[in-house]
Each structure stands twice: as C-alpha cells, then as structure tokens.
C-alpha cells in the first residue's frame, strides 16, 4: 500500500514543489498495539521547524488529531463506507514542531487531519479456487488480517470463505477471557485489526482446543505467533530474517496452498492439523486451515502454489 501511494504521489506531483527529495528523516514513531499509527519527523533546510507526517488506521489518526465527536463520527462513517466496498483505508495527518528536542510520543504533536487514502487491493487469481480446494479436502479456512473488519469481511466474501460475516477484531479478542475466546474461535472465520500479541493469543486459543497449529508470516510482527505454533511457515521470497528464523519451513512464494492438495489425496487422510496460508492478496493477511493428521507431516512437500 505504501508503494502504491508513493507511486501515485510521484506521478501526480511530478515537476511540482510538493516532492521533497532533499528532506532528512530525523525520527520515526512506530505503531503500537495501543495506537495503530506511525509518524515520521522530517527536517527541511528551508523551514524553521520539523514537519511530521502520520499515517495509520483511520481511528488511530482521528485520535491523534483530537477531532470533535461530530467530525470524528463523520469521518468514521466514511471509512466504514469505503471499507465495506473492500478498500483498504488509511488516515493521514500532519503537524509542525519547533526544531530541538522532540516529544516522547505522537500524541504530543498538534496534528491536523489531512484525509483518507483508499486502495483497491485486488484479490489475486486463483485464491478463491484454492479456498474451495481446501474445503473440498475437509479444511476449515480462517483469515487473520490487520485490515478494517468491513474490508476483511468483504474480501472474505470475495474469496468464498464460509461464515464471512462473522468477525472478531483485535481489541475484542483482547477483552475476551481464555474460555470465551476458545469458544468463539470454533466458528469465527475472520479476525481483523490484529496485532502480534493478539495473533499469539489466537494461536494459543487454537492449541488449547487441542488443535495442532501452523502459522504463516513474512515479517517481524509475525515472529511470536510463528514461534508459538506447532509449525511456522515463513514466506520465502519476502519474509524477513526474523520470520524465517522463527519458522519450521519456508514457503517458496507469496501464494501457497497445502503441499499435496493438488494432484494428491494426502491431505484427505489427515485429522486435526492447522495450516496458515498466505492470502496472496495483501501483506499481513493470513488464511488458516484445519486439516486432519493421521500420516506423518514429513510425508508432504512444499512448493505447489
């Protein structure tokens, strides 16, 4: 999404004064489970103050801007409309701060809301078919994503996930007791606005239900869940070193289905095993599938996508 935004901006603003290749990045405030937004502090030789740019989940950016309740509600209604159409939505804000010592947190800046970015991240060809193959093999398919719940449910519907209208968000999951979560994961299909700690809690809940769990991931944020799973599957071509070090095996590309699912009946023989598949549509989104396990795991081979 960041690359698409940069390419679009460079195209629209070419040969204008609004591209700043000479600006220096001074500091970055990373996103956190409590604030799903990040800010970058930039220095320009031609300005007496820092310029701060923020982006992230719209609700987080709205919170940074201290908007009035009416304005916040208006914006979030628009976000819901965009997400329901399947768009990935980011909020954007900016602030200025005198040169010198920077504050410890993003909320200390006086942010001005700039706008919303919507990206139509099309589902890759073959994803829906792969999901149906999983169902044909007796596999239950789940989606885990950082996206807005409406976006996630729209995509889940596009790719043919069952119970696509059922969604648990990361904050909702965080408030659940272990027992409630164990019960809810039995029939919930979509998990949205998930952060690393919540992915880890989900993996533990699945294991507490006597499932054998495998998890795919391609970034640092996926490492805790990869380590906790019975099997971690790092996405080979784009996986970070942290993700790859946390894995049991490395999948060869960004779009993977269980090895042996095509052309073999091996997965029809298995009972109680969970595999997470890369959705093939967006980074940070995963599909988990439950299959049986009666033959040794070593009998399968990775590589078919």
Rosetta silent file (secondary structure, phi, psi, omega in degrees, C-alpha in Angstrom):
SEQUENCE: XXXXXXXXXXXXXXXXXXXXXXXXXXXXXXXXXXXXXXXXXXXXXXXXXXXXXXXXXXXXXXXXXXXXXXXXXXXXXXXXXXXXXXXXXXXXXXXXXXXXXXXXXXXXXXXXXXXXXXXXXXXXXXXXXXXXXXXXXXXXXXXXXXXXXXXXXXXXXXXXXXXXXXXXXXXXXXXXXXXXXXXXXXXXXXXXXXXXXXXXXXXXXXXXXXXXXXXXXXXXXXXXXXXXXXXXXXXXXXXXXXXXXXXXXXXXXXXXXXXXXXXXXXXXXXXXXXXXXXXXXXXXXXXXXXXXXXXXXXXXXXXXX
SCORE:     score description
SCORE:     0.000 S_00000001
   1 L     0.000  -38.955  178.402    0.000    0.000    0.000 S_00000001
   2 H   -63.712  -42.141  179.764    2.886    2.349    0.786 S_00000001
   3 H   -64.051  -42.150  178.786    4.480    1.675   -2.591 S_00000001
   4 H   -62.112  -41.400  179.326    1.190    2.339   -4.396 S_00000001
   5 H   -64.702  -42.588  179.389    0.756    5.623   -2.517 S_00000001
   6 H   -63.764  -43.703 -179.291    4.325    6.710   -3.312 S_00000001
   7 H   -64.988  -40.519  179.588    3.971    5.855   -6.993 S_00000001
   8 H   -66.597  -43.291  178.723    0.645    7.681   -7.234 S_00000001
   9 H   -63.481  -44.261  179.116    2.016   10.724   -5.434 S_00000001
  10 H   -62.507  -35.905  179.391    5.147   10.850   -7.559 S_00000001
  11 H   -69.643  -45.577 -176.425    3.025   10.622  -10.691 S_00000001
  12 H   -73.779  -30.179 -172.913    0.538   13.323   -9.674 S_00000001
  13 L  -105.714   10.105 -179.576    3.089   15.703   -8.184 S_00000001
  14 L   -56.268  138.028  177.839    5.868   15.348  -10.725 S_00000001
  15 L    62.556   29.933  172.419    7.612   18.640  -11.526 S_00000001
  16 L  -119.258  173.869  179.535    5.908   20.458   -8.649 S_00000001
  17 L   -83.288    5.633 -173.828    7.272   21.907   -5.408 S_00000001
  18 L   -94.931    0.756  173.159    5.496   19.238   -3.364 S_00000001
  19 L  -102.321  130.910 -168.688    8.122   16.481   -3.745 S_00000001
  20 L  -125.221   71.565 -178.419   10.935   16.846   -1.210 S_00000001
  21 L   -68.226  -18.193 -178.518   13.836   14.576   -2.055 S_00000001
  22 L   -91.202   -0.422  179.191   16.182   16.796   -0.053 S_00000001
  23 L   -73.224  148.138 -178.974   14.281   16.395    3.245 S_00000001
  24 E  -109.152  129.949  176.111   16.016   14.448    6.016 S_00000001
  25 E   -78.302  119.633 -175.338   14.225   11.844    8.123 S_00000001
  26 E   -94.746  -43.959 -175.726   15.018   12.703   11.750 S_00000001
  27 E  -158.920  152.081  175.455   12.944   10.248   13.767 S_00000001
  28 E  -126.965  135.578  174.176   10.142    7.739   13.426 S_00000001
  29 E  -101.597  110.894 -175.349    7.474    6.902   15.984 S_00000001
  30 L   -73.924  160.009  173.877    6.428    3.288   15.322 S_00000001
  31 L   -72.192  159.459 -178.653    2.916    1.985   15.577 S_00000001
  32 E  -141.049  165.774  178.136    1.999    0.047   18.699 S_00000001
  33 L   -57.501  -29.008 -178.898   -0.852   -2.207   19.819 S_00000001
  34 L   -87.629  -14.577  179.469   -2.416    0.784   21.596 S_00000001
  35 E  -147.776  103.201 -175.383   -2.024    3.171   18.628 S_00000001
  36 L   -85.353   59.085  176.989   -2.122    1.737   15.104 S_00000001
  37 E  -149.069  152.110  175.139   -0.415    4.730   13.509 S_00000001
  38 E  -127.567  153.974  179.776    3.167    5.785   12.849 S_00000001
  39 E  -130.322  144.198  175.844    4.709    9.211   12.450 S_00000001
  40 E  -119.693  135.392  179.060    7.852   10.400   10.706 S_00000001
  41 E  -102.802  124.024 -175.924    9.685   13.606   11.626 S_00000001
  42 E  -118.010  145.664  176.121   11.312   15.396    8.683 S_00000001
  43 E  -115.392  130.924  175.182   13.789   18.279    8.539 S_00000001
  44 L  -114.057  140.893  178.180   13.917   20.736    5.662 S_00000001
  45 L   -67.524  -16.774 -173.486   16.771   23.174    5.088 S_00000001
  46 L  -105.123    6.909 -179.035   14.195   25.766    4.106 S_00000001
  47 L  -127.127  146.364  179.843   11.905   25.578    7.156 S_00000001
  48 L   -83.775   -2.964 -178.079   12.489   26.660   10.763 S_00000001
  49 E  -135.014  164.644  173.302   10.512   23.709   12.169 S_00000001
  50 E   -72.790  152.336  170.765   10.132   19.968   11.760 S_00000001
  51 E  -112.681  126.617 -177.678    7.367   18.581    9.561 S_00000001
  52 E  -112.919  126.863  178.101    5.647   15.490   10.986 S_00000001
  53 E  -113.893  131.165 -179.672    3.661   13.130    8.785 S_00000001
  54 E  -122.494  144.672  174.552    1.388   10.485   10.320 S_00000001
  55 E  -147.738  156.239  178.096   -0.456    7.587    8.740 S_00000001
  56 E   160.782 -164.705  176.347   -2.292    4.559   10.042 S_00000001
  57 L   -55.118  133.268 -175.872   -5.649    3.096   10.909 S_00000001
  58 H   -53.159  -39.217 -178.548   -8.201    5.891   10.453 S_00000001
  59 H   -65.997  -31.732  177.988   -9.480    5.582   14.013 S_00000001
  60 H   -72.209  -41.334  179.248   -5.912    5.987   15.312 S_00000001
  61 H   -67.934  -38.342  174.978   -5.222    9.046   13.159 S_00000001
  62 H   -59.349  -40.738  178.756   -8.547   10.572   14.205 S_00000001
  63 H   -64.398  -39.213  178.816   -7.464   10.052   17.810 S_00000001
  64 H   -63.609  -30.184 -173.918   -4.132   11.782   17.136 S_00000001
  65 L   -88.759   -4.342  178.752   -5.936   14.827   15.724 S_00000001
  66 L    50.634   49.098 -179.100   -8.231   15.342   18.734 S_00000001
  67 L   -73.413  158.928  175.425  -11.208   15.935   16.437 S_00000001
  68 L   -66.728  154.907  179.566  -14.608   16.913   17.730 S_00000001
  69 H   -55.745  -40.431 -179.305  -17.014   13.988   18.232 S_00000001
  70 H   -65.042  -44.322  179.608  -19.178   15.110   15.302 S_00000001
  71 H   -66.471  -40.504  178.434  -16.216   15.392   12.926 S_00000001
  72 H   -62.869  -42.669  179.322  -14.782   12.055   14.095 S_00000001
  73 H   -63.837  -41.216  178.492  -18.146   10.346   13.566 S_00000001
  74 H   -59.613  -45.979 -179.455  -18.447   11.857   10.094 S_00000001
  75 H   -66.526  -42.462 -177.663  -15.021   10.567    9.100 S_00000001
  76 H   -69.235  -30.007  173.453  -15.525    7.108   10.568 S_00000001
  77 H   -63.763  -39.956  177.565  -18.835    6.755    8.724 S_00000001
  78 H   -66.531  -39.989  177.125  -16.942    7.475    5.513 S_00000001
  79 H   -59.467  -45.399  179.791  -14.285    4.939    6.487 S_00000001
  80 H   -59.602  -40.126  179.098  -16.974    2.303    7.038 S_00000001
  81 H   -64.400  -44.626 -179.921  -18.416    3.007    3.583 S_00000001
  82 H   -65.280  -43.292 -178.909  -15.008    2.690    1.915 S_00000001
  83 H   -66.356  -36.793  179.410  -14.121   -0.477    3.837 S_00000001
  84 H   -63.938  -23.394  175.499  -17.485   -2.075    3.015 S_00000001
  85 L   -84.641    3.555  178.295  -16.524   -1.682   -0.665 S_00000001
  86 L    88.638    8.997  179.861  -13.402   -3.720    0.033 S_00000001
  87 L   -81.098  143.070  168.256  -10.974   -0.801    0.110 S_00000001
  88 E   -84.039  128.551 -170.610   -8.001   -0.743    2.434 S_00000001
  89 E  -119.959  132.056  174.232   -8.225    2.606    4.190 S_00000001
  90 E  -121.694  144.627  169.327   -5.518    4.741    5.792 S_00000001
  91 E   -97.321  149.221 -178.151   -5.830    8.041    7.589 S_00000001
  92 E  -131.922  138.983  179.034   -3.205   10.752    7.040 S_00000001
  93 E  -144.785  164.691  177.537   -2.307   13.764    9.212 S_00000001
  94 E  -141.199  159.436  178.346    0.464   16.351    9.551 S_00000001
  95 E  -151.981  166.496  175.517    1.949   18.572   12.209 S_00000001
  96 E  -127.359  146.454 -177.033    4.748   21.089   12.722 S_00000001
  97 E  -148.072  137.600 -178.059    7.130   21.250   15.669 S_00000001
  98 E   -59.577  143.224  176.064    9.994   23.644   16.531 S_00000001
  99 L   -58.328  138.000 -178.135   13.484   22.352   15.851 S_00000001
 100 L   141.928 -150.089 -178.627   15.010   20.923   19.003 S_00000001
 101 L   -70.583  128.287 -179.269   14.132   18.160   21.433 S_00000001
 102 L   -86.452  151.566  179.773   11.258   16.031   20.177 S_00000001
 103 L   -71.259  164.271 -175.555    8.440   14.850   22.471 S_00000001
 104 L   -77.649  -19.214 -175.499    8.293   11.227   23.657 S_00000001
 105 L  -141.696  161.475 -176.162    5.015   10.266   21.987 S_00000001
 106 H   -64.790  -32.690 -177.478    2.912   11.022   18.923 S_00000001
 107 H   -65.551  -11.881 -179.843    0.051   12.496   20.927 S_00000001
 108 H   -81.633   -7.332  176.049    2.287   15.410   21.902 S_00000001
 109 L   -90.042  152.250  178.095    2.123   16.827   18.368 S_00000001
 110 L   -93.537   82.372 -173.841   -0.674   19.143   17.241 S_00000001
 111 L   -77.791  144.882  171.857   -1.849   17.084   14.269 S_00000001
 112 E  -111.909  128.054  179.803   -4.119   18.348   11.521 S_00000001
 113 E   -69.357  129.931 -178.359   -6.230   15.735    9.728 S_00000001
 114 E   -99.942  -46.405 -178.797   -5.341   15.672    6.007 S_00000001
 115 E   167.680 -172.104 -179.689   -7.515   12.955    4.521 S_00000001
 116 E  -116.583  143.028  174.266   -8.223    9.299    3.787 S_00000001
 117 E  -114.873  128.118  176.929   -6.468    7.007    1.320 S_00000001
 118 E  -116.365  129.334 -178.990   -8.394    4.083   -0.174 S_00000001
 119 E  -120.509  125.936  175.030   -6.634    1.286   -2.031 S_00000001
 120 L   -89.728   93.561 -176.292   -8.425   -1.334   -4.093 S_00000001
 121 L   -92.083   94.516 -170.112   -6.083   -4.264   -3.490 S_00000001
 122 L   -65.283  143.545  175.182   -7.475   -6.829   -5.909 S_00000001
 123 L   -67.051  134.253 -179.610   -7.671  -10.489   -4.961 S_00000001
 124 L   -69.523  147.768  175.358   -5.118  -12.476   -6.887 S_00000001
 125 L   -58.556  139.310  176.291   -6.354  -15.001   -9.446 S_00000001
 126 L    95.061  -13.403 -178.142   -6.611  -18.480   -8.014 S_00000001
 127 H   -67.100  -47.485  179.923   -7.182  -17.531   -4.361 S_00000001
 128 H   -60.451  -39.867  178.969  -10.903  -18.350   -4.394 S_00000001
 129 H   -64.932  -39.059  179.059  -10.172  -21.632   -6.143 S_00000001
 130 H   -64.612  -38.399  177.653   -7.521  -22.506   -3.545 S_00000001
 131 H   -62.522  -43.965  179.644  -10.023  -21.846   -0.755 S_00000001
 132 H   -64.920  -34.597  175.230  -12.537  -24.166   -2.408 S_00000001
 133 H   -61.614  -40.591  178.499   -9.833  -26.817   -2.744 S_00000001
 134 H   -61.093  -45.964  179.584   -9.278  -26.530    0.991 S_00000001
 135 H   -62.317  -39.565  179.416  -12.982  -27.012    1.671 S_00000001
 136 H   -63.525  -27.435  179.451  -13.068  -29.999   -0.679 S_00000001
 137 L   -90.872    8.652  179.428  -10.264  -31.532    1.367 S_00000001
 138 L    80.544   26.954 -175.396  -12.196  -31.021    4.605 S_00000001
 139 L  -101.918  132.792  172.221  -10.235  -27.931    5.615 S_00000001
 140 E   -90.397  130.253 -172.310  -11.719  -25.057    7.611 S_00000001
 141 E  -111.419  131.480  177.958  -10.317  -21.742    6.405 S_00000001
 142 E  -122.943  155.573  175.391   -9.764  -18.640    8.559 S_00000001
 143 E  -119.455  134.206  175.734   -8.448  -15.162    7.766 S_00000001
 144 E  -124.432  123.162 -173.319   -6.200  -13.115   10.081 S_00000001
 145 L  -148.875  158.909  173.985   -5.514   -9.538    8.993 S_00000001
 146 L   -91.061   -1.145 -175.416   -4.654   -6.081   10.226 S_00000001
 147 L   -74.073  168.811  174.144   -7.271   -4.503    7.987 S_00000001
 148 L   -57.713  141.271 -177.826  -10.577   -2.859    8.931 S_00000001
 149 H   -57.626  -37.136  179.267  -13.206   -5.511    9.764 S_00000001
 150 H   -66.710  -39.442  175.404  -15.505   -4.388    6.930 S_00000001
 151 H   -61.140  -46.759 -177.870  -12.627   -4.671    4.446 S_00000001
 152 H   -61.753  -43.653 -179.257  -11.744   -8.105    5.777 S_00000001
 153 H   -68.593  -34.458  176.071  -15.315   -9.389    5.562 S_00000001
 154 H   -63.422  -46.123  179.219  -15.696   -8.034    2.028 S_00000001
 155 H   -65.227  -41.517  178.788  -12.531   -9.825    0.931 S_00000001
 156 H   -58.347  -39.283  177.879  -13.557  -12.986    2.786 S_00000001
 157 H   -67.520  -40.368  179.940  -16.808  -12.955    0.844 S_00000001
 158 H   -60.920  -38.140 -176.096  -14.969  -12.404   -2.459 S_00000001
 159 L   -93.266    5.414  172.143  -12.758  -15.436   -1.946 S_00000001
 160 L    82.405   24.801  176.429  -15.622  -17.639   -0.792 S_00000001
 161 L   -69.096  139.644  174.741  -14.871  -18.043    2.908 S_00000001
 162 L   -74.059  149.669 -179.352  -17.690  -19.607    4.861 S_00000001
 163 L    54.617   38.919 -176.678  -19.231  -17.532    7.650 S_00000001
 164 L   -65.161  -16.218 -179.255  -17.556  -14.462    6.154 S_00000001
 165 L   -83.478   -6.117  179.360  -19.949  -12.262    8.082 S_00000001
 166 L   -96.318  123.166 -175.461  -18.505  -13.389   11.416 S_00000001
 167 E  -142.435  138.772  170.987  -15.566  -11.268   12.554 S_00000001
 168 E  -117.679  129.341  176.881  -13.614  -10.698   15.756 S_00000001
 169 E   -89.582  161.522  178.755  -11.391   -7.623   15.964 S_00000001
 170 H   -55.494  -48.465  178.317   -8.108   -7.492   17.834 S_00000001
 171 H   -61.108  -37.016  176.941   -9.477   -5.221   20.597 S_00000001
 172 H   -64.588  -43.949  179.013  -12.491   -7.524   21.042 S_00000001
 173 H   -60.333  -40.188 -177.672  -10.197  -10.537   21.250 S_00000001
 174 H   -61.604  -33.054 -177.527   -8.041   -8.757   23.825 S_00000001
 175 H   -82.725  -11.157 -176.105  -11.026   -8.275   26.146 S_00000001
 176 L   -78.597  146.528  169.833  -12.135  -11.921   25.997 S_00000001
 177 L   -72.257  163.687  179.227  -11.374  -14.428   28.679 S_00000001
 178 H   -59.732  -40.178 -178.488   -9.444  -17.503   27.605 S_00000001
 179 H   -66.977  -43.327  179.853  -12.584  -19.629   27.834 S_00000001
 180 H   -63.373  -42.455  179.824  -14.685  -17.226   25.773 S_00000001
 181 H   -63.393  -42.574  178.395  -12.025  -16.996   23.107 S_00000001
 182 H   -58.324  -37.245  178.775  -11.700  -20.771   22.919 S_00000001
 183 H   -72.727  -40.493 -175.722  -15.437  -20.995   22.307 S_00000001
 184 H   -70.656  -33.115 -177.184  -15.564  -18.176   19.771 S_00000001
 185 L   -70.649  -11.179 -179.589  -12.692  -19.466   17.624 S_00000001
 186 L   -68.430  -28.943 -176.428  -14.635  -22.636   16.910 S_00000001
 187 L  -134.431   11.265  177.108  -16.948  -20.869   14.439 S_00000001
 188 L   -93.175  136.366 -174.751  -15.409  -17.459   13.689 S_00000001
 189 L  -100.779  -37.410 -170.877  -13.906  -17.060   10.230 S_00000001
 190 E  -117.950  132.802  175.992  -12.420  -13.557   10.094 S_00000001
 191 E  -123.437  117.110 -172.499  -10.052  -11.856   12.554 S_00000001
 192 E  -119.841  163.785 -178.433   -9.385   -8.173   11.779 S_00000001
 193 L    51.084   43.598 -177.694   -7.284   -5.321   13.207 S_00000001
 194 L   -92.159  137.991  175.110   -4.963   -7.946   14.667 S_00000001
 195 L  -114.854  168.490 -172.268   -1.562   -7.067   16.151 S_00000001
 196 H   -52.361  -44.205 -178.599    1.247   -9.503   17.061 S_00000001
 197 H   -62.398  -34.239 -178.928    0.174  -10.067   20.672 S_00000001
 198 H   -77.489  -33.790  173.635   -3.360  -10.887   19.549 S_00000001
 199 H   -61.410  -41.468  179.044   -2.178  -13.268   16.840 S_00000001
 200 H   -63.396  -43.529  178.975   -0.200  -15.044   19.531 S_00000001
 201 H   -62.775  -37.346  178.152   -3.251  -15.216   21.810 S_00000001
 202 H   -65.119  -44.964  178.012   -5.288  -16.656   18.935 S_00000001
 203 H   -58.636  -43.164 -179.806   -2.700  -19.355   18.240 S_00000001
 204 H   -65.616  -35.689  178.101   -2.705  -20.309   21.919 S_00000001
 205 H   -66.380  -40.010  177.763   -6.506  -20.498   21.958 S_00000001
 206 H   -64.059  -42.907  178.971   -6.489  -22.834   18.967 S_00000001
 207 H   -66.223  -33.921  177.750   -3.891  -25.031   20.632 S_00000001
 208 H   -66.204  -22.551  174.976   -5.934  -25.026   23.843 S_00000001
 209 L   -87.012   18.115  178.366   -8.751  -26.529   21.773 S_00000001
 210 L    65.404   28.636  172.720   -6.406  -29.441   21.052 S_00000001
 211 L   -93.128  149.021  169.488   -5.629  -28.241   17.553 S_00000001
 212 E   -93.661  124.653 -166.712   -2.196  -28.583   16.013 S_00000001
 213 L  -114.269  135.078  170.135   -1.452  -25.112   14.687 S_00000001
 214 E  -122.711  146.957 -174.251    0.662  -23.819   11.832 S_00000001
 215 E  -135.933  132.943  173.554    1.107  -20.129   11.104 S_00000001
 216 E   -97.598  154.592  176.191    2.428  -18.267    8.086 S_00000001
 217 E  -167.249  158.102 -179.668    4.163  -14.916    8.266 S_00000001
 218 L  -134.395   12.420 -177.692    6.527  -12.677    6.374 S_00000001
 219 L  -144.539  174.507  179.056    7.538  -10.000    8.865 S_00000001
 220 H   -57.766  -37.824 -177.086    8.913   -9.233   12.309 S_00000001
 221 H   -64.059  -21.123 -177.606    5.357   -8.829   13.625 S_00000001
 222 H   -88.703  -10.233 -172.150    4.577  -12.456   12.805 S_00000001
 223 H   -58.177  -45.468 -179.105    7.529  -13.938   14.707 S_00000001
 224 H   -58.679  -44.136 -179.755    5.780  -14.538   18.097 S_00000001
 225 H   -69.444  -35.721  177.092    2.907  -16.468   16.514 S_00000001
 226 H   -61.280  -41.845 -179.412    5.287  -18.381   14.248 S_00000001
 227 H   -68.839  -36.982 -175.668    7.295  -19.492   17.281 S_00000001
 228 H   -75.163  -26.402 -177.534    4.195  -20.452   19.290 S_00000001
 229 L   -69.905  156.570  173.410    2.633  -22.511   16.526 S_00000001
 230 L   -63.062  -33.458  175.036    3.368  -26.199   16.130 S_00000001
 231 E  -136.717  128.309  172.902    4.586  -25.276   12.678 S_00000001
 232 E  -104.740  133.094 -178.592    5.702  -21.836   11.481 S_00000001
 233 E  -118.195  107.563  178.890    5.695  -21.219    7.738 S_00000001
 234 E   -87.353  139.083  178.243    7.766  -18.223    6.605 S_00000001
 235 E   -79.618  113.566 -164.661    7.026  -16.750    3.205 S_00000001
 236 L   -61.494  -49.140 -171.421   10.306  -17.266    1.423 S_00000001
 237 L   -73.011  -31.229 -177.133   10.672  -14.509   -1.138 S_00000001
 238 L  -120.433    2.387 -178.906    9.572  -11.620    1.048 S_00000001
 239 L   -67.511  139.597  176.583    9.889  -12.995    4.551 S_00000001
 240 L   -74.034  164.842  179.267   12.148  -11.089    6.907 S_00000001
 241 H   -59.479  -37.548 -179.289   15.067  -12.830    8.573 S_00000001
 242 H   -62.563  -45.294  179.390   13.176  -12.799   11.883 S_00000001
 243 H   -63.462  -41.543 -177.054   10.196  -14.570   10.352 S_00000001
 244 H   -69.187  -34.144  178.013   12.395  -17.088    8.600 S_00000001
 245 H   -71.232  -19.945 -177.310   14.352  -17.840   11.770 S_00000001
 246 L   -92.746   -0.735 -169.609   11.060  -18.486   13.591 S_00000001
 247 L   -95.200  165.218  169.564    9.713  -20.967   11.076 S_00000001
 248 L   -94.561  -35.678  175.237    9.614  -24.701   10.681 S_00000001
 249 E  -145.569  163.519 -179.266    9.637  -24.472    6.892 S_00000001
 250 E  -114.420  123.459  174.978    9.855  -21.770    4.227 S_00000001
 251 E   -79.754  146.243 -170.445    7.221  -21.486    1.523 S_00000001
 252 L   -76.783  -14.310 -174.903    8.693  -20.571   -1.878 S_00000001
 253 L  -155.637 -177.947 -174.914    6.403  -17.672   -2.757 S_00000001
 254 L   -78.741   -9.210 -178.706    3.660  -15.286   -1.660 S_00000001
 255 L  -131.452  113.326 -171.836    0.780  -17.578   -2.601 S_00000001
 256 L  -134.312  142.160  168.428    0.766  -21.080   -1.179 S_00000001
 257 L  -120.822  163.134 -176.270   -1.737  -23.871   -0.661 S_00000001
 258 L   -54.459  133.331  178.675   -1.070  -27.008    1.389 S_00000001
 259 L   -56.545  136.570  177.479    1.505  -29.199   -0.251 S_00000001
 260 L    87.103   -7.273 -178.259   -0.064  -32.209   -1.902 S_00000001
 261 L   -67.680  -33.757  176.763   -3.531  -30.630   -2.080 S_00000001
 262 L   -92.649  124.585  173.286   -3.288  -30.557   -5.858 S_00000001
 263 L    83.082   -0.349 -179.554   -2.981  -33.922   -7.506 S_00000001
 264 L  -137.664  163.147  175.311   -2.872  -35.967   -4.303 S_00000001
 265 L  -108.966   13.948 -173.805   -5.249  -37.211   -1.633 S_00000001
 266 H   -57.895  -40.706 -174.700   -2.691  -36.962    1.158 S_00000001
 267 H   -75.404  -15.724  174.385   -4.496  -34.154    2.941 S_00000001
 268 H   -72.136  -14.561 -176.951   -7.761  -36.086    2.899 S_00000001
 269 H   -92.223   -7.212 -170.028   -6.043  -38.554    5.234 S_00000001
 270 L   -97.197  153.427 -172.248   -5.091  -36.007    7.904 S_00000001
 271 L  -141.033  106.822  171.252   -7.021  -35.158   11.065 S_00000001
 272 L    97.074   25.830 -177.031   -6.638  -32.084   13.307 S_00000001
 273 E  -114.190  136.902  178.183   -3.853  -30.043   11.760 S_00000001
 274 E  -106.237  133.195  173.790   -3.967  -26.297   11.133 S_00000001
 275 E  -123.694  135.565  173.059   -2.091  -24.671    8.291 S_00000001
 276 E   -98.039  131.783  178.206   -1.963  -20.922    7.688 S_00000001
 277 E  -109.751  143.479  170.143   -1.848  -19.870    4.049 S_00000001
 278 E   -66.328  133.232 -177.639   -0.769  -16.544    2.674 S_00000001
 279 L   -66.081  -26.604 -179.668   -3.903  -14.995    1.291 S_00000001
 280 L    80.898    6.054 -176.612   -1.983  -13.857   -1.755 S_00000001
 281 L  -112.542  -37.377 -175.014   -3.820  -10.532   -1.700 S_00000001
 282 L  -153.304  153.117  174.225   -2.096   -8.359    0.834 S_00000001
 283 L   -70.746  148.489  176.038    0.795   -8.421    3.246 S_00000001
 284 L    83.997   -0.733  178.746   -0.128   -9.116    6.827 S_00000001
 285 L  -109.104  141.910 -175.963   -3.159  -11.208    5.935 S_00000001
 286 E  -136.552  154.685  172.334   -3.255  -14.897    6.548 S_00000001
 287 E  -120.486  129.779  177.472   -5.540  -17.817    5.998 S_00000001
 288 E  -109.355  139.988  179.714   -5.561  -20.623    8.494 S_00000001
 289 E  -136.251  141.315 -178.946   -6.951  -24.010    7.636 S_00000001
 290 E  -100.744  127.845  177.260   -7.686  -27.064    9.686 S_00000001
 291 E  -132.864  169.671  179.966   -6.931  -30.425    8.222 S_00000001
 292 L   -83.912  163.502 -178.869   -6.626  -33.938    9.608 S_00000001
 293 L  -143.303   97.635  173.334   -3.382  -35.613   10.613 S_00000001
 294 L  -120.542  -19.886  176.294   -3.047  -39.348   10.502 S_00000001
 295 L  -105.507  157.122 -176.198    0.056  -39.639    8.351 S_00000001
 296 L   -61.906  144.115  178.250    3.423  -38.098    9.310 S_00000001
 297 H   -59.872  -32.389 -177.858    3.911  -34.446    8.420 S_00000001
 298 H   -62.228  -13.424 -177.353    7.200  -35.340    6.786 S_00000001
 299 H   -78.640   -8.014  178.302    5.293  -37.072    4.020 S_00000001
 300 L   -99.881  157.645  179.753    4.253  -33.738    2.490 S_00000001
 301 L  -129.804  141.240 -179.766    6.447  -31.491    0.390 S_00000001
 302 L   -84.295  161.628  171.353    6.220  -27.740   -0.063 S_00000001
 303 L   136.291  -27.031  179.733    6.264  -25.940   -3.356 S_00000001
 304 L   -84.356  136.565 -179.430    2.906  -26.062   -5.108 S_00000001
 305 L  -131.111    0.000    0.000    1.023  -22.769   -5.116 S_00000001
